[in-house]
Amino acid sequence: MEPPTLLKLSNGFRVVFVPYRNSEVVSFSLLGKGGSNYEKADEVGVAHFLEHAVFDGTKKYPSREKLSGLIQNLGGSFGGSTGRDGVKYWVRLVKKDVEQGFGFLSELVLQPLIEEKLMGKNKGIIEQEINRFKDSADLYVPRIASKLLFPNQRYGMLNSGDVEDIKSITREKVLSFIKENYIAQNFVLGISGDLDVDLINCLASKYFSVVPVGHTLELPSPTKSPFLDLYVENRPTLKQAHCEVCFYGYTDNDAKKYACAILSSALGGGVLSRLFKSIRGKGLAYVVGSHINFSQKYGILSIYAGLSENNLNKSLVLIKKEIDKIKEKLITKEEYERVLSRISASYIFAAEDSLNRASYYADLVLFDKKVRSHLEEIERFKAVTREEVREVANEIFSQNPKIVALTPSLRKEDIRF
């Protein structure tokens, strides 16, 4: 596999080209430091709103139909998403149409109209998106958990903002967010395909060298709560309980994240994991697992279970038992090898997709991480010892957890951990 090539335009805008030889597909991933964590106190919800609104039209293509036609008339596809740290706009095209991808993405960051007459439409769509998450208990539980982990700060609010936040968004706030965050230093364009680097340099300069220059904002460090916290919400229409037990983990730049990932997978990753066997294996839950989230300023390890509320306390006892066991004793060699194989396979599978490749390297460059191939990243996991996994388990699970339970009828005093 050829190594990526990093290009830097005259305005500081960066492009990372990831060769994918003998492919007729070209994938673009435009990543920017424009996620919800970059919002100011009076901008909650603006980042996600903007990601919706840019597709409504630009100065050159003043309607959704004309703008989307640039890609869809060629049989391509595109989309966008807003995370906590970043915003992503992506395009997939046949190789011969590569220039159209540059043109389309540059329109989104340089020329969005953000028309006043469409503000209400987009607010309505996003309000429905928020309500959809709230109606889906398994999706809403981790969002409530964020409030317990990071109380009274942006990190603890919904990524999209809540309905009342959306109502307060104005066109002026959106334009201000663009001016401050949609700048050359804040974006990296990842491209993967069978292309010539000189062509990429030429097209990138043509379409992105005019992105305005600015100063990247530094994310604030979150304030963490040292206390045990339990949130219980009753929803009589639910047929089962949804519970999440959360702990602070490690940031994306912390070397301990590799041991943390191994820990999480051994504990609750797949049908051979400890939690699956001890809880699902006993018929106490349909879904149970452990998950990790690495961000630039924080990390989270969480354990989720969807189960009958009659089994909730039994399962919490078993979760605590498995936590204590993994703190006390090393994971077995068999577990260790299985988890490494599982993690390695996930990286190898992802690398077969050109859009994943483009996004993977764009993320490394954008957040100033060491540029390693997926194979080199796998070696970082293999360098972790079982002793280091236990050390991380003791660091994480010595904390007071934050627990969220959405149940049909259980009260706070009914739940024990």
C-alpha positions as CSV (number, residue, x, y, z in Angstrom):
1,M,0.0,0.0,0.0
2,E,1.4,3.4,-1.0
3,P,1.8,5.9,1.8
4,P,-0.4,9.1,1.8
5,T,0.8,12.4,0.4
6,L,0.2,15.6,2.3
7,L,-0.2,18.8,0.4
8,K,-0.4,22.3,1.8
9,L,-1.9,25.1,-0.2
10,S,-0.7,28.8,-0.1
11,N,-3.5,29.7,2.4
12,G,-2.6,26.8,4.8
13,F,-5.5,24.5,3.6
14,R,-4.3,20.9,3.8
15,V,-5.0,18.0,1.5
16,V,-4.1,14.3,2.1
17,F,-4.1,12.0,-0.8
18,V,-4.4,8.2,-0.1
19,P,-3.7,6.2,-3.3
20,Y,-6.1,3.4,-4.1
21,R,-4.7,1.8,-7.2
22,N,-6.9,0.1,-9.8
23,S,-10.1,1.6,-8.4
24,E,-12.6,3.5,-10.6
25,V,-14.0,5.2,-7.5
26,V,-12.8,8.4,-5.9
27,S,-13.8,9.3,-2.4
28,F,-13.6,12.7,-0.8
29,S,-13.8,13.4,3.0
30,L,-13.7,17.0,4.0
31,L,-13.2,17.2,7.8
32,G,-13.2,20.4,9.8
33,K,-12.9,21.6,13.3
34,G,-16.5,22.7,13.3
35,G,-18.3,20.3,15.6
36,S,-20.6,21.2,18.5
37,N,-17.7,21.5,21.0
38,Y,-16.6,24.6,19.2
39,E,-19.9,26.4,19.8
40,K,-20.1,29.3,22.2
41,A,-22.7,29.6,24.9
42,D,-25.1,31.4,22.6
43,E,-24.5,29.1,19.6
44,V,-25.7,25.8,20.9
45,G,-27.0,23.8,17.9
46,V,-25.5,26.0,15.3
47,A,-22.8,23.5,14.1
48,H,-25.3,20.8,13.3
49,F,-27.8,23.3,11.9
50,L,-25.1,24.6,9.5
51,E,-24.3,21.1,8.3
52,H,-27.9,20.8,7.2
53,A,-28.2,24.3,5.8
54,V,-25.2,24.2,3.5
55,F,-27.0,21.7,1.2
56,D,-29.9,24.1,0.5
57,G,-27.9,26.0,-2.0
58,T,-24.9,28.3,-2.7
59,K,-24.4,31.5,-4.6
60,K,-23.5,29.7,-7.8
61,Y,-26.1,26.9,-7.3
62,P,-28.9,28.6,-5.4
63,S,-31.2,25.6,-4.7
64,R,-30.9,22.2,-3.2
65,E,-31.8,20.6,-6.6
66,K,-29.1,22.5,-8.5
67,L,-26.4,21.9,-5.9
68,S,-27.1,18.2,-5.4
69,G,-27.4,17.7,-9.2
70,L,-23.6,18.4,-9.4
71,I,-23.1,14.9,-7.8
72,Q,-26.3,13.0,-8.3
73,N,-26.6,13.7,-12.0
74,L,-23.3,11.8,-12.3
75,G,-24.6,8.9,-10.2
76,G,-22.5,9.9,-7.2
77,S,-23.4,10.2,-3.6
78,F,-22.7,12.7,-0.9
79,G,-23.6,13.5,2.7
80,G,-22.6,15.3,5.9
81,S,-22.4,14.7,9.6
82,T,-21.6,16.7,12.7
83,G,-19.7,15.2,15.7
84,R,-18.5,16.7,18.9
85,D,-15.1,17.7,17.6
86,G,-15.6,17.8,13.9
87,V,-17.9,18.2,10.9
88,K,-17.6,16.0,7.9
89,Y,-18.8,16.5,4.3
90,W,-18.2,13.5,1.9
91,V,-18.5,12.7,-1.8
92,R,-18.2,9.5,-3.7
93,L,-17.8,9.6,-7.5
94,V,-16.6,7.7,-10.5
95,K,-12.9,8.6,-11.2
96,K,-13.6,10.4,-14.5
97,D,-15.8,13.0,-12.6
98,V,-13.2,13.8,-10.0
99,E,-13.2,17.6,-10.6
100,Q,-16.9,17.8,-9.7
101,G,-16.1,16.5,-6.2
102,F,-13.7,19.4,-5.6
103,G,-16.2,21.9,-7.0
104,F,-19.1,20.6,-4.9
105,L,-17.2,20.5,-1.6
106,S,-15.7,24.0,-2.1
107,E,-19.2,25.4,-2.7
108,L,-20.3,24.1,0.7
109,V,-17.5,25.8,2.7
110,L,-17.2,28.9,0.6
111,Q,-20.5,29.9,-0.8
112,P,-23.5,28.7,1.3
113,L,-26.5,31.0,1.1
114,I,-28.1,30.3,4.5
115,E,-31.3,31.9,3.3
116,E,-33.6,33.4,6.0
117,K,-36.6,31.9,4.2
118,L,-35.3,28.4,4.8
119,M,-34.3,28.8,8.4
120,G,-37.8,27.7,9.6
121,K,-37.7,24.6,7.4
122,N,-34.4,23.4,8.7
123,K,-35.3,24.1,12.3
124,G,-38.4,21.9,11.9
125,I,-36.4,19.1,10.4
126,I,-33.8,19.2,13.2
127,E,-36.5,19.4,15.9
128,Q,-37.9,16.2,14.4
129,E,-34.5,14.6,14.4
130,I,-34.0,15.5,18.1
131,N,-37.5,14.1,19.0
132,R,-36.7,10.9,17.1
133,F,-33.6,10.4,19.3
134,K,-35.6,11.2,22.4
135,D,-38.3,8.6,21.4
136,S,-35.6,5.9,20.9
137,A,-34.6,5.0,24.4
138,D,-31.4,3.2,23.4
139,L,-30.2,6.2,21.5
140,Y,-31.2,8.8,24.1
141,V,-29.6,7.1,27.1
142,P,-26.0,8.0,26.2
143,R,-27.1,11.6,25.6
144,I,-28.5,11.8,29.1
145,A,-25.3,10.2,30.3
146,S,-23.3,13.1,28.8
147,K,-25.2,15.5,31.1
148,L,-24.1,13.5,34.2
149,L,-20.5,13.2,33.0
150,F,-20.1,16.9,32.0
151,P,-22.8,18.9,33.9
152,N,-23.5,22.6,33.1
153,Q,-21.2,22.8,30.0
154,R,-21.4,22.3,26.3
155,Y,-19.9,18.8,26.4
156,G,-22.9,17.6,28.4
157,M,-25.6,19.0,26.1
158,L,-27.1,17.2,23.1
159,N,-24.7,17.3,20.2
160,S,-27.5,18.8,18.1
161,G,-28.7,21.1,20.8
162,D,-32.2,20.7,22.3
163,V,-35.4,21.9,20.7
164,E,-35.3,25.2,22.6
165,D,-31.7,25.8,21.4
166,I,-32.7,25.3,17.8
167,K,-35.5,27.8,18.1
168,S,-33.0,30.5,19.2
169,I,-30.7,30.0,16.2
170,T,-30.6,33.1,13.9
171,R,-29.0,33.6,10.5
172,E,-26.5,36.0,12.1
173,K,-25.3,33.3,14.5
174,V,-24.8,30.8,11.7
175,L,-22.9,33.3,9.6
176,S,-20.7,34.2,12.6
177,F,-19.9,30.5,13.1
178,I,-18.9,30.2,9.5
179,K,-16.7,33.2,9.6
180,E,-14.9,32.0,12.8
181,N,-14.7,28.3,12.1
182,Y,-14.9,27.6,8.3
183,I,-11.3,28.7,7.6
184,A,-8.4,27.2,5.8
185,Q,-6.5,26.1,9.0
186,N,-9.6,24.3,10.3
187,F,-10.1,21.9,7.4
188,V,-8.4,19.0,5.8
189,L,-9.5,17.3,2.5
190,G,-8.9,13.6,2.3
191,I,-9.0,12.0,-1.1
192,S,-8.6,8.3,-2.0
193,G,-8.5,6.8,-5.4
194,D,-6.3,6.0,-8.4
195,L,-5.2,9.5,-9.2
196,D,-2.1,11.5,-10.0
197,V,-0.8,13.7,-7.2
198,D,-0.1,16.6,-9.6
199,L,-3.8,16.6,-10.7
200,I,-4.9,16.7,-7.1
201,N,-2.6,19.5,-6.3
202,C,-3.9,21.5,-9.3
203,L,-7.6,20.9,-8.5
204,A,-7.1,21.6,-4.8
205,S,-5.4,24.9,-5.6
206,K,-8.1,25.8,-8.1
207,Y,-11.0,25.2,-5.6
208,F,-9.6,25.6,-2.1
209,S,-6.8,28.1,-2.2
210,V,-9.4,30.9,-1.7
211,V,-10.7,29.5,1.6
212,P,-10.2,32.4,4.1
213,V,-7.3,32.3,6.6
214,G,-8.0,32.5,10.3
215,H,-7.1,31.3,13.7
216,T,-8.1,27.9,15.1
217,L,-10.0,28.1,18.4
218,E,-8.7,26.0,21.3
219,L,-11.3,23.7,22.9
220,P,-11.8,24.2,26.6
221,S,-11.0,21.3,29.0
222,P,-14.2,19.8,30.4
223,T,-15.0,19.9,34.1
224,K,-15.5,16.3,35.4
225,S,-17.8,15.3,38.3
226,P,-16.1,13.0,40.9
227,F,-19.4,11.9,42.4
228,L,-21.6,8.8,41.9
229,D,-24.6,10.0,40.0
230,L,-27.8,8.1,39.1
231,Y,-30.5,9.4,36.8
232,V,-33.8,7.5,36.4
233,E,-36.6,8.4,34.1
234,N,-39.9,6.6,33.9
235,R,-41.6,5.9,30.5
236,P,-44.6,3.8,31.1
237,T,-44.9,3.0,27.4
238,L,-41.5,1.2,27.3
239,K,-41.5,-2.6,27.2
240,Q,-38.0,-2.9,28.7
241,A,-35.4,-0.9,30.6
242,H,-32.4,0.8,29.0
243,C,-29.4,1.3,31.3
244,E,-25.9,2.8,30.8
245,V,-23.1,2.8,33.2
246,C,-20.4,5.4,32.3
247,F,-16.8,6.1,33.3
248,Y,-14.3,8.7,32.2
249,G,-11.7,7.3,29.8
250,Y,-8.9,8.7,27.8
251,T,-8.5,11.4,25.1
252,D,-7.8,10.5,21.5
253,N,-4.1,11.6,21.9
254,D,-3.5,9.5,25.1
255,A,-1.4,6.4,24.5
256,K,-3.5,4.6,27.1
257,K,-6.5,4.6,24.7
258,Y,-5.1,1.4,23.1
259,A,-5.2,-0.5,26.4
260,C,-8.7,1.0,27.0
261,A,-10.0,-0.3,23.7
262,I,-8.7,-3.8,24.5
263,L,-10.3,-3.6,27.9
264,S,-13.6,-2.5,26.5
265,S,-13.6,-5.3,23.9
266,A,-12.7,-8.0,26.4
267,L,-15.4,-6.8,28.7
268,G,-18.3,-6.2,26.3
269,G,-17.3,-6.5,22.6
270,G,-19.1,-9.4,20.9
271,V,-20.7,-12.6,21.8
272,L,-17.5,-14.0,23.4
273,S,-17.1,-11.1,25.7
274,R,-17.4,-11.3,29.5
275,L,-20.6,-9.3,29.8
276,F,-22.3,-11.1,27.0
277,K,-21.7,-14.4,28.5
278,S,-22.6,-13.4,32.1
279,I,-25.7,-11.4,31.2
280,R,-27.0,-12.4,27.8
281,G,-25.8,-15.9,28.4
282,K,-28.2,-16.1,31.4
283,G,-31.1,-14.8,29.4
284,L,-31.2,-11.5,31.4
285,A,-30.8,-9.1,28.5
286,Y,-31.1,-9.0,24.7
287,V,-28.4,-6.4,24.2
288,V,-25.4,-5.8,26.4
289,G,-22.0,-4.4,25.5
290,S,-19.2,-2.0,26.3
291,H,-18.3,1.0,24.2
292,I,-15.6,3.6,24.0
293,N,-15.5,7.2,22.8
294,F,-12.2,9.1,22.3
295,S,-12.5,12.9,21.8
296,Q,-9.8,15.6,21.8
297,K,-10.5,16.7,25.4
298,Y,-12.1,13.7,27.0
299,G,-12.8,10.0,26.7
300,I,-15.7,7.8,27.8
301,L,-16.1,4.0,28.5
302,S,-19.7,3.0,28.8
303,I,-21.6,-0.2,29.4
304,Y,-25.1,-0.5,28.0
305,A,-27.9,-3.0,28.5
306,G,-31.4,-3.3,27.1
307,L,-33.4,-5.7,29.3
308,S,-36.6,-6.3,31.3
309,E,-36.7,-3.9,34.2
310,N,-37.2,-7.0,36.5
311,N,-33.6,-8.0,35.5
312,L,-32.0,-4.6,35.9
313,N,-30.6,-5.0,39.4
314,K,-29.5,-8.6,38.7
315,S,-27.6,-7.3,35.7
316,L,-26.1,-4.4,37.5
317,V,-24.7,-6.8,40.1
318,L,-23.2,-8.9,37.4
319,I,-21.7,-5.9,35.7
320,K,-20.1,-4.8,38.9
321,K,-18.8,-8.4,39.4
322,E,-17.2,-8.5,36.0
323,I,-15.6,-5.0,36.6
324,D,-14.1,-6.2,39.8
325,K,-12.8,-9.4,38.2
326,I,-11.1,-7.6,35.3
327,K,-9.5,-5.1,37.9
328,E,-8.1,-8.0,40.0
329,K,-6.9,-10.5,37.4
330,L,-5.2,-10.2,34.0
331,I,-7.3,-11.0,31.0
332,T,-6.4,-14.4,29.7
333,K,-4.0,-15.0,26.9
334,E,-7.0,-16.4,24.9
335,E,-9.0,-13.3,25.5
336,Y,-6.1,-11.0,24.6
337,E,-5.4,-12.8,21.3
338,R,-9.1,-12.8,20.4
339,V,-9.5,-9.1,21.1
340,L,-6.4,-8.2,19.1
341,S,-7.7,-10.3,16.2
342,R,-11.1,-8.5,16.4
343,I,-9.5,-5.0,16.5
344,S,-7.1,-5.8,13.7
345,A,-9.8,-7.2,11.5
346,S,-12.0,-4.1,12.1
347,Y,-9.1,-1.8,10.9
348,I,-8.4,-4.1,7.9
349,F,-12.0,-4.2,6.8
350,A,-12.4,-0.5,7.1
351,A,-9.3,0.2,5.0
352,E,-10.8,-1.7,2.1
353,D,-13.3,1.2,1.6
354,S,-11.9,4.3,-0.1
355,L,-14.1,6.7,1.9
356,N,-12.9,5.2,5.2
357,R,-9.3,5.6,4.0
358,A,-9.9,9.3,3.1
359,S,-11.6,10.0,6.4
360,Y,-9.0,8.1,8.5
361,Y,-6.1,10.1,7.2
362,A,-7.9,13.4,7.1
363,D,-8.7,12.9,10.8
364,L,-5.1,12.2,11.7
365,V,-3.9,15.4,9.9
366,L,-6.7,17.6,11.1
367,F,-6.1,16.8,14.8
368,D,-2.3,16.8,14.6
369,K,-1.9,13.2,15.3
370,K,1.0,11.1,14.1
371,V,0.2,9.9,10.6
372,R,0.2,6.1,10.8
373,S,-1.2,3.6,8.4
374,H,-4.0,1.2,9.7
375,L,-1.3,-1.5,9.8
376,E,0.9,0.7,12.0
377,E,-2.0,1.4,14.2
378,I,-2.7,-2.3,14.7
379,E,0.9,-2.6,15.9
380,R,0.2,0.0,18.6
381,F,-2.5,-2.3,19.9
382,K,-0.2,-5.4,19.7
383,A,2.4,-3.5,21.8
384,V,-0.1,-3.3,24.8
385,T,0.5,-5.8,27.5
386,R,-2.1,-7.6,29.6
387,E,-0.6,-5.9,32.6
388,E,-1.3,-2.5,31.0
389,V,-4.9,-3.5,30.4
390,R,-5.3,-4.3,34.1
391,E,-3.7,-1.0,35.1
392,V,-6.1,0.9,32.9
393,A,-9.0,-1.1,34.3
394,N,-8.1,-0.1,37.8
395,E,-7.7,3.6,36.7
396,I,-11.1,3.7,35.0
397,F,-13.1,1.5,37.3
398,S,-11.9,3.1,40.5
399,Q,-14.0,6.1,39.6
400,N,-17.6,6.7,40.8
401,P,-19.8,5.8,37.8
402,K,-22.6,7.8,36.2
403,I,-25.6,5.6,35.7
404,V,-28.7,6.3,33.5
405,A,-31.8,4.2,33.5
406,L,-34.9,4.7,31.4
407,T,-37.5,2.2,32.7
408,P,-41.3,1.7,32.6
409,S,-41.8,2.1,36.4
410,L,-38.6,1.7,38.6
411,R,-37.8,4.6,40.9
412,K,-34.4,5.9,41.8
413,E,-34.4,4.2,45.2
414,D,-35.2,0.8,43.5
415,I,-31.9,0.7,41.6
416,R,-28.7,-0.6,43.2
417,F,-25.1,-0.7,42.0
